[in-house]
């Protein structure tokens, strides 16, 4: 029975340390706790006046927010925590939440006192959202550090086959020299016609 070899030329995954998982988890925990405490101690109102009305809320540690504001922080923290156990999950979730926070901060900056008549904000809320968004987008760019498992992958199947080849693998046990010609094809040189008879 013939022995079948498998060939895998994919890049081996890194098993090193992720620079994104820990910080994303910490920001997620802080955001979740901040949202829950703000909801408890500041304002629990979920009233809204979309899209161009004005909503106000209570303040917690100088940050103004209504129920939607604190729910936003809590949901962002929960998503970051759920994505943080895996390197690519932490990076993906950090980028998504970071972009959402930056967009929210820019809308709040242009609107002044809220985001689209739904989320109550003040200057400190805008600052916290913007800083959190920028930090998360930067964390989404961090790599994994450490060595790859195993050696470097073989470049091509041709190199692998050439390394495993023995002289008896050639037709009739002899090597053939191949020379390129002008039309781009390769021809086999075997001597003159008289030598081949």
C-alpha positions, 0 to 999 in steps of 0.5 A: 500500500502506497504511503500518502504524504500530506503537504501544508504550506500555510503560515504557522500560527503564532503562540506568543503573547497578545498585546491587545487582549489584556488592555482591551479586557481592562477597558471593557471592565472599566466601561461596564462598571462605569456604565452600571454605576452611572445608571445606578447613581446618575440617571435611569431615564430612557426618554429621547427626542430624536433626531434633533431634540435635546435630552439631558441627564444626571452626572456621575464623576463629572460625566453627564448621561441618561439611561441611553448613555450608561447603556452605551458604556455598559454595552461597549464594555460587555462587547470588549470583554466578550471579544478579549479572550482571543487575539483576533477577537480582541482586535476586531471588537476594539476596532468596532467599538472604538470607531463607534465611540469616535463617531459618537464623540464627533456627533456630540461635539457638533451637536453640543448637548446630546447625540441625535436627541438620544444620548445625553452628553456634556464636554466630559462625556465627549472627552471620555468617549473620544479618548476611549475610541482612540485608545481602542483603535490603537489597541486594534493595531497591536500585534502578537509577539513571540516565535511561531510554532515550528519552522518556516513553511516551505516556499513551494512544492517544487522545492519540497519535491526536489529535496526528496528526489533521488537519482532513481526517480528520473526516467531510466535512471539518468538526469536530463538537462533542460535548457530554455529556448526563445519561445519560453518552453524548455527542451531536453538535450539528448545529443545528436540524432545519431547518438539517440539511435 
